[in-house]
Amino acid sequence: MQYLLLLHIKGYPEREWASIGELAERLQTQHHGVVALVSRCEESGLVERRQGLEDRRQVQVYLLARGEQVLNHLAALHRAELKSMQGKFTVPIIQLPNE
């Protein structure tokens, strides 16, 4: 789940951070669950919380350099795994009843 959190922060459109609410929506989970997840990632030095400049009630979550390194490492591992599985399985074609 931490990997997904890092991915969503990194890939958030047009800015370097995401709010707790936005992350909860994208991860399809409860707000308090994301708060706990962000806390664990923050303790590990992967992300940082900052108070919103425009809305001081908003918590913005930024990816730190260590989080970026972990994300790049995991992405490389996943790419390598997917490449190694190339040709090993196929996606079945499913005929829908109306076709």
Jmol script that loads the backbone (N, CA, C; Angstrom):
load data "model"
ATOM      1  N   MET A   1       0.821  -1.187   0.000  1.00  0.00           N
ATOM      2  CA  MET A   1       0.000   0.000   0.000  1.00  0.00           C
ATOM      3  C   MET A   1       0.874   1.262   0.000  1.00  0.00           C
ATOM      4  N   GLN A   2       2.037   1.175   0.648  1.00  0.00           N
ATOM      5  CA  GLN A   2       2.943   2.325   0.661  1.00  0.00           C
ATOM      6  C   GLN A   2       3.411   2.645  -0.755  1.00  0.00           C
ATOM      7  N   TYR A   3       3.683   1.607  -1.536  1.00  0.00           N
ATOM      8  CA  TYR A   3       4.104   1.804  -2.925  1.00  0.00           C
ATOM      9  C   TYR A   3       3.034   2.564  -3.703  1.00  0.00           C
ATOM     10  N   LEU A   4       1.769   2.170  -3.526  1.00  0.00           N
ATOM     11  CA  LEU A   4       0.678   2.854  -4.213  1.00  0.00           C
ATOM     12  C   LEU A   4       0.562   4.303  -3.779  1.00  0.00           C
ATOM     13  N   LEU A   5       0.745   4.557  -2.500  1.00  0.00           N
ATOM     14  CA  LEU A   5       0.713   5.933  -2.006  1.00  0.00           C
ATOM     15  C   LEU A   5       1.787   6.769  -2.696  1.00  0.00           C
ATOM     16  N   LEU A   6       3.010   6.243  -2.743  1.00  0.00           N
ATOM     17  CA  LEU A   6       4.112   6.955  -3.383  1.00  0.00           C
ATOM     18  C   LEU A   6       3.816   7.198  -4.861  1.00  0.00           C
ATOM     19  N   LEU A   7       3.270   6.191  -5.532  1.00  0.00           N
ATOM     20  CA  LEU A   7       2.921   6.338  -6.949  1.00  0.00           C
ATOM     21  C   LEU A   7       1.900   7.449  -7.170  1.00  0.00           C
ATOM     22  N   HIS A   8       0.894   7.503  -6.311  1.00  0.00           N
ATOM     23  CA  HIS A   8      -0.146   8.509  -6.481  1.00  0.00           C
ATOM     24  C   HIS A   8       0.358   9.919  -6.191  1.00  0.00           C
ATOM     25  N   ILE A   9       1.268  10.048  -5.259  1.00  0.00           N
ATOM     26  CA  ILE A   9       1.853  11.374  -5.007  1.00  0.00           C
ATOM     27  C   ILE A   9       2.703  11.787  -6.212  1.00  0.00           C
ATOM     28  N   LYS A  10       3.561  10.876  -6.654  1.00  0.00           N
ATOM     29  CA  LYS A  10       4.450  11.168  -7.778  1.00  0.00           C
ATOM     30  C   LYS A  10       3.661  11.482  -9.048  1.00  0.00           C
ATOM     31  N   GLY A  11       2.591  10.771  -9.270  1.00  0.00           N
ATOM     32  CA  GLY A  11       1.838  10.919 -10.510  1.00  0.00           C
ATOM     33  C   GLY A  11       0.682  11.880 -10.444  1.00  0.00           C
ATOM     34  N   TYR A  12       0.575  12.644  -9.350  1.00  0.00           N
ATOM     35  CA  TYR A  12      -0.562  13.554  -9.269  1.00  0.00           C
ATOM     36  C   TYR A  12      -0.411  14.636 -10.336  1.00  0.00           C
ATOM     37  N   PRO A  13      -1.463  14.867 -11.113  1.00  0.00           N
ATOM     38  CA  PRO A  13      -1.352  15.789 -12.245  1.00  0.00           C
ATOM     39  C   PRO A  13      -1.038  17.232 -11.852  1.00  0.00           C
ATOM     40  N   GLU A  14      -0.069  17.792 -12.530  1.00  0.00           N
ATOM     41  CA  GLU A  14       0.254  19.227 -12.508  1.00  0.00           C
ATOM     42  C   GLU A  14       0.744  19.796 -11.182  1.00  0.00           C
ATOM     43  N   ARG A  15       1.167  18.937 -10.243  1.00  0.00           N
ATOM     44  CA  ARG A  15       1.789  19.464  -9.031  1.00  0.00           C
ATOM     45  C   ARG A  15       2.586  18.374  -8.331  1.00  0.00           C
ATOM     46  N   GLU A  16       3.370  18.776  -7.345  1.00  0.00           N
ATOM     47  CA  GLU A  16       4.301  17.863  -6.672  1.00  0.00           C
ATOM     48  C   GLU A  16       3.734  17.243  -5.402  1.00  0.00           C
ATOM     49  N   TRP A  17       2.494  17.491  -5.087  1.00  0.00           N
ATOM     50  CA  TRP A  17       1.922  16.987  -3.846  1.00  0.00           C
ATOM     51  C   TRP A  17       0.473  16.565  -4.078  1.00  0.00           C
ATOM     52  N   ALA A  18      -0.069  15.864  -3.090  1.00  0.00           N
ATOM     53  CA  ALA A  18      -1.487  15.503  -3.089  1.00  0.00           C
ATOM     54  C   ALA A  18      -1.999  15.652  -1.667  1.00  0.00           C
ATOM     55  N   SER A  19      -3.261  15.995  -1.529  1.00  0.00           N
ATOM     56  CA  SER A  19      -3.849  16.132  -0.197  1.00  0.00           C
ATOM     57  C   SER A  19      -4.248  14.751   0.329  1.00  0.00           C
ATOM     58  N   ILE A  20      -4.451  14.681   1.622  1.00  0.00           N
ATOM     59  CA  ILE A  20      -4.893  13.423   2.233  1.00  0.00           C
ATOM     60  C   ILE A  20      -6.220  12.979   1.596  1.00  0.00           C
ATOM     61  N   GLY A  21      -7.153  13.909   1.424  1.00  0.00           N
ATOM     62  CA  GLY A  21      -8.448  13.580   0.821  1.00  0.00           C
ATOM     63  C   GLY A  21      -8.322  13.052  -0.596  1.00  0.00           C
ATOM     64  N   GLU A  22      -7.451  13.672  -1.388  1.00  0.00           N
ATOM     65  CA  GLU A  22      -7.237  13.213  -2.767  1.00  0.00           C
ATOM     66  C   GLU A  22      -6.632  11.817  -2.788  1.00  0.00           C
ATOM     67  N   LEU A  23      -5.695  11.576  -1.886  1.00  0.00           N
ATOM     68  CA  LEU A  23      -5.074  10.255  -1.816  1.00  0.00           C
ATOM     69  C   LEU A  23      -6.086   9.199  -1.381  1.00  0.00           C
ATOM     70  N   ALA A  24      -6.947   9.545  -0.426  1.00  0.00           N
ATOM     71  CA  ALA A  24      -7.986   8.606   0.022  1.00  0.00           C
ATOM     72  C   ALA A  24      -8.908   8.247  -1.145  1.00  0.00           C
ATOM     73  N   GLU A  25      -9.266   9.247  -1.934  1.00  0.00           N
ATOM     74  CA  GLU A  25     -10.136   8.998  -3.084  1.00  0.00           C
ATOM     75  C   GLU A  25      -9.448   8.104  -4.115  1.00  0.00           C
ATOM     76  N   ARG A  26      -8.217   8.411  -4.422  1.00  0.00           N
ATOM     77  CA  ARG A  26      -7.492   7.627  -5.436  1.00  0.00           C
ATOM     78  C   ARG A  26      -7.197   6.202  -4.969  1.00  0.00           C
ATOM     79  N   LEU A  27      -6.950   6.041  -3.682  1.00  0.00           N
ATOM     80  CA  LEU A  27      -6.665   4.708  -3.133  1.00  0.00           C
ATOM     81  C   LEU A  27      -7.946   3.966  -2.761  1.00  0.00           C
ATOM     82  N   GLN A  28      -9.080   4.652  -2.888  1.00  0.00           N
ATOM     83  CA  GLN A  28     -10.380   4.080  -2.551  1.00  0.00           C
ATOM     84  C   GLN A  28     -10.393   3.513  -1.131  1.00  0.00           C
ATOM     85  N   THR A  29      -9.994   4.366  -0.192  1.00  0.00           N
ATOM     86  CA  THR A  29      -9.939   3.954   1.206  1.00  0.00           C
ATOM     87  C   THR A  29     -10.392   5.104   2.101  1.00  0.00           C
ATOM     88  N   GLN A  30     -10.514   4.824   3.374  1.00  0.00           N
ATOM     89  CA  GLN A  30     -10.975   5.811   4.346  1.00  0.00           C
ATOM     90  C   GLN A  30      -9.899   6.866   4.614  1.00  0.00           C
ATOM     91  N   HIS A  31     -10.353   8.081   4.912  1.00  0.00           N
ATOM     92  CA  HIS A  31      -9.460   9.198   5.222  1.00  0.00           C
ATOM     93  C   HIS A  31      -8.494   8.840   6.350  1.00  0.00           C
ATOM     94  N   HIS A  32      -9.022   8.263   7.440  1.00  0.00           N
ATOM     95  CA  HIS A  32      -8.163   7.943   8.585  1.00  0.00           C
ATOM     96  C   HIS A  32      -7.130   6.864   8.256  1.00  0.00           C
ATOM     97  N   GLY A  33      -7.467   5.974   7.319  1.00  0.00           N
ATOM     98  CA  GLY A  33      -6.509   4.954   6.882  1.00  0.00           C
ATOM     99  C   GLY A  33      -5.333   5.578   6.147  1.00  0.00           C
ATOM    100  N   VAL A  34      -5.623   6.593   5.328  1.00  0.00           N
ATOM    101  CA  VAL A  34      -4.560   7.280   4.598  1.00  0.00           C
ATOM    102  C   VAL A  34      -3.699   8.091   5.565  1.00  0.00           C
ATOM    103  N   VAL A  35      -4.323   8.685   6.578  1.00  0.00           N
ATOM    104  CA  VAL A  35      -3.560   9.422   7.587  1.00  0.00           C
ATOM    105  C   VAL A  35      -2.550   8.475   8.250  1.00  0.00           C
ATOM    106  N   ALA A  36      -2.980   7.274   8.614  1.00  0.00           N
ATOM    107  CA  ALA A  36      -2.077   6.292   9.237  1.00  0.00           C
ATOM    108  C   ALA A  36      -0.986   5.861   8.259  1.00  0.00           C
ATOM    109  N   LEU A  37      -1.345   5.651   7.003  1.00  0.00           N
ATOM    110  CA  LEU A  37      -0.372   5.259   5.983  1.00  0.00           C
ATOM    111  C   LEU A  37       0.662   6.353   5.765  1.00  0.00           C
ATOM    112  N   VAL A  38       0.220   7.591   5.687  1.00  0.00           N
ATOM    113  CA  VAL A  38       1.135   8.723   5.524  1.00  0.00           C
ATOM    114  C   VAL A  38       2.048   8.824   6.746  1.00  0.00           C
ATOM    115  N   SER A  39       1.511   8.582   7.929  1.00  0.00           N
ATOM    116  CA  SER A  39       2.334   8.622   9.147  1.00  0.00           C
ATOM    117  C   SER A  39       3.451   7.596   9.087  1.00  0.00           C
ATOM    118  N   ARG A  40       3.128   6.384   8.647  1.00  0.00           N
ATOM    119  CA  ARG A  40       4.163   5.339   8.531  1.00  0.00           C
ATOM    120  C   ARG A  40       5.216   5.721   7.493  1.00  0.00           C
ATOM    121  N   CYS A  41       4.770   6.253   6.373  1.00  0.00           N
ATOM    122  CA  CYS A  41       5.710   6.670   5.329  1.00  0.00           C
ATOM    123  C   CYS A  41       6.556   7.853   5.794  1.00  0.00           C
ATOM    124  N   GLU A  42       5.958   8.736   6.562  1.00  0.00           N
ATOM    125  CA  GLU A  42       6.689   9.884   7.083  1.00  0.00           C
ATOM    126  C   GLU A  42       7.763   9.432   8.074  1.00  0.00           C
ATOM    127  N   GLU A  43       7.430   8.469   8.931  1.00  0.00           N
ATOM    128  CA  GLU A  43       8.398   7.924   9.888  1.00  0.00           C
ATOM    129  C   GLU A  43       9.575   7.259   9.186  1.00  0.00           C
ATOM    130  N   SER A  44       9.325   6.717   7.999  1.00  0.00           N
ATOM    131  CA  SER A  44      10.381   6.070   7.210  1.00  0.00           C
ATOM    132  C   SER A  44      11.160   7.055   6.350  1.00  0.00           C
ATOM    133  N   GLY A  45      10.773   8.325   6.373  1.00  0.00           N
ATOM    134  CA  GLY A  45      11.479   9.336   5.594  1.00  0.00           C
ATOM    135  C   GLY A  45      11.131   9.344   4.124  1.00  0.00           C
ATOM    136  N   LEU A  46       9.953   8.803   3.770  1.00  0.00           N
ATOM    137  CA  LEU A  46       9.557   8.718   2.366  1.00  0.00           C
ATOM    138  C   LEU A  46       8.741   9.920   1.910  1.00  0.00           C
ATOM    139  N   VAL A  47       7.949  10.474   2.819  1.00  0.00           N
ATOM    140  CA  VAL A  47       7.088  11.613   2.489  1.00  0.00           C
ATOM    141  C   VAL A  47       7.164  12.644   3.604  1.00  0.00           C
ATOM    142  N   GLU A  48       6.612  13.810   3.296  1.00  0.00           N
ATOM    143  CA  GLU A  48       6.559  14.893   4.279  1.00  0.00           C
ATOM    144  C   GLU A  48       5.196  15.569   4.174  1.00  0.00           C
ATOM    145  N   ARG A  49       4.610  15.863   5.321  1.00  0.00           N
ATOM    146  CA  ARG A  49       3.349  16.615   5.366  1.00  0.00           C
ATOM    147  C   ARG A  49       3.661  18.091   5.508  1.00  0.00           C
ATOM    148  N   ARG A  50       2.884  18.899   4.792  1.00  0.00           N
ATOM    149  CA  ARG A  50       2.998  20.352   4.934  1.00  0.00           C
ATOM    150  C   ARG A  50       1.595  20.940   4.989  1.00  0.00           C
ATOM    151  N   GLN A  51       1.474  21.990   5.738  1.00  0.00           N
ATOM    152  CA  GLN A  51       0.201  22.682   5.827  1.00  0.00           C
ATOM    153  C   GLN A  51      -0.035  23.455   4.531  1.00  0.00           C
ATOM    154  N   GLY A  52      -1.270  23.438   4.049  1.00  0.00           N
ATOM    155  CA  GLY A  52      -1.602  24.155   2.823  1.00  0.00           C
ATOM    156  C   GLY A  52      -1.385  25.649   2.965  1.00  0.00           C
ATOM    157  N   LEU A  53      -0.877  26.282   1.916  1.00  0.00           N
ATOM    158  CA  LEU A  53      -0.651  27.724   1.946  1.00  0.00           C
ATOM    159  C   LEU A  53      -1.951  28.502   1.790  1.00  0.00           C
ATOM    160  N   GLU A  54      -2.818  28.046   0.890  1.00  0.00           N
ATOM    161  CA  GLU A  54      -4.083  28.737   0.654  1.00  0.00           C
ATOM    162  C   GLU A  54      -5.139  28.348   1.689  1.00  0.00           C
ATOM    163  N   ASP A  55      -5.204  27.081   2.015  1.00  0.00           N
ATOM    164  CA  ASP A  55      -6.151  26.578   3.004  1.00  0.00           C
ATOM    165  C   ASP A  55      -5.343  25.877   4.082  1.00  0.00           C
ATOM    166  N   ARG A  56      -5.179  26.523   5.206  1.00  0.00           N
ATOM    167  CA  ARG A  56      -4.303  26.002   6.258  1.00  0.00           C
ATOM    168  C   ARG A  56      -4.854  24.745   6.913  1.00  0.00           C
ATOM    169  N   ARG A  57      -6.111  24.402   6.633  1.00  0.00           N
ATOM    170  CA  ARG A  57      -6.686  23.149   7.152  1.00  0.00           C
ATOM    171  C   ARG A  57      -6.239  21.955   6.310  1.00  0.00           C
ATOM    172  N   GLN A  58      -5.814  22.227   5.097  1.00  0.00           N
ATOM    173  CA  GLN A  58      -5.427  21.168   4.174  1.00  0.00           C
ATOM    174  C   GLN A  58      -4.020  20.662   4.497  1.00  0.00           C
ATOM    175  N   VAL A  59      -3.854  19.348   4.424  1.00  0.00           N
ATOM    176  CA  VAL A  59      -2.545  18.735   4.594  1.00  0.00           C
ATOM    177  C   VAL A  59      -2.067  18.276   3.228  1.00  0.00           C
ATOM    178  N   GLN A  60      -0.916  18.780   2.829  1.00  0.00           N
ATOM    179  CA  GLN A  60      -0.317  18.403   1.550  1.00  0.00           C
ATOM    180  C   GLN A  60       0.787  17.389   1.824  1.00  0.00           C
ATOM    181  N   VAL A  61       0.821  16.326   1.030  1.00  0.00           N
ATOM    182  CA  VAL A  61       1.815  15.270   1.203  1.00  0.00           C
ATOM    183  C   VAL A  61       2.779  15.322   0.024  1.00  0.00           C
ATOM    184  N   TYR A  62       4.054  15.501   0.332  1.00  0.00           N
ATOM    185  CA  TYR A  62       5.121  15.599  -0.670  1.00  0.00           C
ATOM    186  C   TYR A  62       5.999  14.360  -0.623  1.00  0.00           C
ATOM    187  N   LEU A  63       6.464  13.934  -1.771  1.00  0.00           N
ATOM    188  CA  LEU A  63       7.410  12.837  -1.884  1.00  0.00           C
ATOM    189  C   LEU A  63       8.805  13.379  -1.613  1.00  0.00           C
ATOM    190  N   LEU A  64       9.535  12.767  -0.686  1.00  0.00           N
ATOM    191  CA  LEU A  64      10.908  13.172  -0.384  1.00  0.00           C
ATOM    192  C   LEU A  64      11.893  12.409  -1.272  1.00  0.00           C
ATOM    193  N   ALA A  65      13.150  12.813  -1.245  1.00  0.00           N
ATOM    194  CA  ALA A  65      14.186  12.175  -2.076  1.00  0.00           C
ATOM    195  C   ALA A  65      14.270  10.679  -1.797  1.00  0.00           C
ATOM    196  N   ARG A  66      14.202  10.288  -0.541  1.00  0.00           N
ATOM    197  CA  ARG A  66      14.250   8.856  -0.195  1.00  0.00           C
ATOM    198  C   ARG A  66      13.036   8.130  -0.766  1.00  0.00           C
ATOM    199  N   GLY A  67      11.873   8.750  -0.712  1.00  0.00           N
ATOM    200  CA  GLY A  67      10.672   8.156  -1.294  1.00  0.00           C
ATOM    201  C   GLY A  67      10.799   7.993  -2.790  1.00  0.00           C
ATOM    202  N   GLU A  68      11.390   8.969  -3.441  1.00  0.00           N
ATOM    203  CA  GLU A  68      11.635   8.911  -4.883  1.00  0.00           C
ATOM    204  C   GLU A  68      12.577   7.752  -5.213  1.00  0.00           C
ATOM    205  N   GLN A  69      13.619   7.576  -4.409  1.00  0.00           N
ATOM    206  CA  GLN A  69      14.562   6.473  -4.623  1.00  0.00           C
ATOM    207  C   GLN A  69      13.877   5.122  -4.466  1.00  0.00           C
ATOM    208  N   VAL A  70      13.086   4.972  -3.421  1.00  0.00           N
ATOM    209  CA  VAL A  70      12.368   3.715  -3.191  1.00  0.00           C
ATOM    210  C   VAL A  70      11.406   3.454  -4.344  1.00  0.00           C
ATOM    211  N   LEU A  71      10.691   4.463  -4.762  1.00  0.00           N
ATOM    212  CA  LEU A  71       9.741   4.331  -5.863  1.00  0.00           C
ATOM    213  C   LEU A  71      10.446   3.910  -7.150  1.00  0.00           C
ATOM    214  N   ASN A  72      11.569   4.527  -7.478  1.00  0.00           N
ATOM    215  CA  ASN A  72      12.330   4.165  -8.678  1.00  0.00           C
ATOM    216  C   ASN A  72      12.844   2.738  -8.599  1.00  0.00           C
ATOM    217  N   HIS A  73      13.320   2.331  -7.431  1.00  0.00           N
ATOM    218  CA  HIS A  73      13.827   0.971  -7.245  1.00  0.00           C
ATOM    219  C   HIS A  73      12.709  -0.054  -7.450  1.00  0.00           C
ATOM    220  N   LEU A  74      11.559   0.167  -6.821  1.00  0.00           N
ATOM    221  CA  LEU A  74      10.444  -0.764  -6.961  1.00  0.00           C
ATOM    222  C   LEU A  74       9.909  -0.800  -8.382  1.00  0.00           C
ATOM    223  N   ALA A  75       9.857   0.340  -9.039  1.00  0.00           N
ATOM    224  CA  ALA A  75       9.396   0.383 -10.427  1.00  0.00           C
ATOM    225  C   ALA A  75      10.332  -0.422 -11.329  1.00  0.00           C
ATOM    226  N   ALA A  76      11.633  -0.320 -11.082  1.00  0.00           N
ATOM    227  CA  ALA A  76      12.604  -1.087 -11.872  1.00  0.00           C
ATOM    228  C   ALA A  76      12.412  -2.587 -11.650  1.00  0.00           C
ATOM    229  N   LEU A  77      12.173  -2.978 -10.412  1.00  0.00           N
ATOM    230  CA  LEU A  77      11.925  -4.394 -10.120  1.00  0.00           C
ATOM    231  C   LEU A  77      10.667  -4.884 -10.820  1.00  0.00           C
ATOM    232  N   HIS A  78       9.629  -4.089 -10.791  1.00  0.00           N
ATOM    233  CA  HIS A  78       8.376  -4.484 -11.442  1.00  0.00           C
ATOM    234  C   HIS A  78       8.536  -4.570 -12.955  1.00  0.00           C
ATOM    235  N   ARG A  79       9.276  -3.630 -13.540  1.00  0.00           N
ATOM    236  CA  ARG A  79       9.528  -3.681 -14.987  1.00  0.00           C
ATOM    237  C   ARG A  79      10.272  -4.963 -15.350  1.00  0.00           C
ATOM    238  N   ALA A  80      11.287  -5.275 -14.564  1.00  0.00           N
ATOM    239  CA  ALA A  80      12.079  -6.483 -14.836  1.00  0.00           C
ATOM    240  C   ALA A  80      11.212  -7.733 -14.712  1.00  0.00           C
ATOM    241  N   GLU A  81      10.361  -7.771 -13.718  1.00  0.00           N
ATOM    242  CA  GLU A  81       9.486  -8.930 -13.529  1.00  0.00           C
ATOM    243  C   GLU A  81       8.506  -9.069 -14.690  1.00  0.00           C
ATOM    244  N   LEU A  82       7.927  -7.962 -15.125  1.00  0.00           N
ATOM    245  CA  LEU A  82       6.994  -8.011 -16.251  1.00  0.00           C
ATOM    246  C   LEU A  82       7.691  -8.457 -17.534  1.00  0.00           C
ATOM    247  N   LYS A  83       8.898  -7.981 -17.744  1.00  0.00           N
ATOM    248  CA  LYS A  83       9.652  -8.392 -18.937  1.00  0.00           C
ATOM    249  C   LYS A  83       9.963  -9.885 -18.892  1.00  0.00           C
ATOM    250  N   SER A  84      10.288 -10.408 -17.723  1.00  0.00           N
ATOM    251  CA  SER A  84      10.611 -11.828 -17.597  1.00  0.00           C
ATOM    252  C   SER A  84       9.386 -12.712 -17.842  1.00  0.00           C
ATOM    253  N   MET A  85       8.202 -12.163 -17.666  1.00  0.00           N
ATOM    254  CA  MET A  85       6.971 -12.929 -17.860  1.00  0.00           C
ATOM    255  C   MET A  85       6.431 -12.807 -19.271  1.00  0.00           C
ATOM    256  N   GLN A  86       7.105 -12.031 -20.092  1.00  0.00           N
ATOM    257  CA  GLN A  86       6.644 -11.799 -21.464  1.00  0.00           C
ATOM    258  C   GLN A  86       6.510 -13.132 -22.198  1.00  0.00           C
ATOM    259  N   GLY A  87       5.335 -13.374 -22.761  1.00  0.00           N
ATOM    260  CA  GLY A  87       5.089 -14.598 -23.511  1.00  0.00           C
ATOM    261  C   GLY A  87       4.727 -15.792 -22.654  1.00  0.00           C
ATOM    262  N   LYS A  88       4.754 -15.655 -21.340  1.00  0.00           N
ATOM    263  CA  LYS A  88       4.456 -16.774 -20.447  1.00  0.00           C
ATOM    264  C   LYS A  88       2.959 -16.930 -20.194  1.00  0.00           C
ATOM    265  N   PHE A  89       2.216 -15.871 -20.345  1.00  0.00           N
ATOM    266  CA  PHE A  89       0.769 -15.960 -20.172  1.00  0.00           C
ATOM    267  C   PHE A  89       0.088 -15.052 -21.185  1.00  0.00           C
ATOM    268  N   THR A  90      -1.144 -15.380 -21.460  1.00  0.00           N
ATOM    269  CA  THR A  90      -1.918 -14.561 -22.383  1.00  0.00           C
ATOM    270  C   THR A  90      -3.250 -14.200 -21.728  1.00  0.00           C
ATOM    271  N   VAL A  91      -3.781 -13.112 -22.152  1.00  0.00           N
ATOM    272  CA  VAL A  91      -5.082 -12.676 -21.658  1.00  0.00           C
ATOM    273  C   VAL A  91      -6.139 -13.320 -22.539  1.00  0.00           C
ATOM    274  N   PRO A  92      -7.072 -14.067 -21.947  1.00  0.00           N
ATOM    275  CA  PRO A  92      -8.090 -14.721 -22.769  1.00  0.00           C
ATOM    276  C   PRO A  92      -9.048 -13.716 -23.389  1.00  0.00           C
ATOM    277  N   ILE A  93      -9.535 -14.045 -24.556  1.00  0.00           N
ATOM    278  CA  ILE A  93     -10.533 -13.221 -25.234  1.00  0.00           C
ATOM    279  C   ILE A  93     -11.894 -13.728 -24.806  1.00  0.00           C
ATOM    280  N   ILE A  94     -12.693 -12.834 -24.284  1.00  0.00           N
ATOM    281  CA  ILE A  94     -14.010 -13.221 -23.770  1.00  0.00           C
ATOM    282  C   ILE A  94     -15.069 -12.686 -24.721  1.00  0.00           C
ATOM    283  N   GLN A  95     -15.940 -13.568 -25.172  1.00  0.00           N
ATOM    284  CA  GLN A  95     -17.043 -13.173 -26.027  1.00  0.00           C
ATOM    285  C   GLN A  95     -18.207 -12.749 -25.145  1.00  0.00           C
ATOM    286  N   LEU A  96     -18.697 -11.559 -25.361  1.00  0.00           N
ATOM    287  CA  LEU A  96     -19.864 -11.094 -24.644  1.00  0.00           C
ATOM    288  C   LEU A  96     -21.122 -11.639 -25.312  1.00  0.00           C
ATOM    289  N   PRO A  97     -22.202 -11.844 -24.553  1.00  0.00           N
ATOM    290  CA  PRO A  97     -23.415 -12.461 -25.112  1.00  0.00           C
ATOM    291  C   PRO A  97     -24.001 -11.718 -26.318  1.00  0.00           C
ATOM    292  N   ASN A  98     -23.857 -10.415 -26.384  1.00  0.00           N
ATOM    293  CA  ASN A  98     -24.444  -9.636 -27.486  1.00  0.00           C
ATOM    294  C   ASN A  98     -23.577  -9.579 -28.730  1.00  0.00           C
ATOM    295  N   GLU A  99     -22.455 -10.208 -28.716  1.00  0.00           N
ATOM    296  CA  GLU A  99     -21.566 -10.127 -29.886  1.00  0.00           C
ATOM    297  C   GLU A  99     -21.758 -11.278 -30.823  1.00  0.00           C
TER     298      GLU A  99
END
end "model"
wireframe off; spacefill off
backbone 0.3
color backbone group
